[in-house]
Amino acid sequence: METDDDFSFESKAAMESTNQLGHQWEELMWKFQQPLPWAEQREKWILMNRIFQL
C-alpha cells in the first residue's frame, strides 16, 4: 500500500470498523490467506521495509 504523509493507521481503522461489507470480505479472504508465523493472532498485514522502488 502506498500512502501520503497524511496517512494514519488510526483513521484507516476507524473507517474500516464501520464498513460491514469490508468485514464480510475480510472473513471470506481468511479462508484463502494464512498469517505469517510471527504475526499476532488474527493479524494479516504487517509493516515491512521497502526493498526496492520502481
C-alpha positions in Angstrom: 0.0 0.0 0.0 1.4 3.4 -0.9 0.3 6.3 1.2 1.0 10.0 1.5 2.3 12.0 4.5 -1.3 12.5 5.8 -2.0 8.7 6.2 -3.0 7.5 9.6 -3.5 3.8 10.6 -5.9 5.1 13.3 -8.2 6.9 10.9 -8.0 3.9 8.5 -9.0 1.5 11.3 -11.9 3.9 12.3 -13.2 3.9 8.7 -12.9 0.2 8.4 -14.7 -0.5 11.7 -18.0 0.7 10.3 -17.7 -0.9 6.9 -19.9 -4.1 7.1 -19.1 -5.1 3.5 -15.4 -4.9 4.3 -15.9 -7.2 7.3 -17.6 -9.7 5.2 -14.8 -9.5 2.6 -12.1 -10.0 5.2 -13.9 -13.0 6.7 -14.1 -14.6 3.2 -10.4 -13.8 2.5 -9.3 -15.5 5.7 -10.3 -18.8 4.1 -7.6 -18.3 1.4 -4.9 -16.5 3.3 -2.6 -17.5 6.1 -1.0 -15.3 8.7 2.8 -15.2 8.9 4.2 -17.4 11.7 5.4 -14.3 13.7 2.1 -12.4 13.3 -0.2 -11.7 16.3 -3.4 -13.6 16.4 -5.8 -12.5 13.6 -3.1 -10.2 12.2 -2.9 -10.4 8.5 -1.0 -7.3 7.5 2.5 -6.4 8.9 4.6 -3.4 8.1 7.7 -4.1 6.1 10.8 -2.2 5.0 10.9 -1.1 1.4 13.4 -3.3 -0.5 13.2 -1.6 -3.9 11.5 1.3 -5.7 10.4 1.5 -9.4 
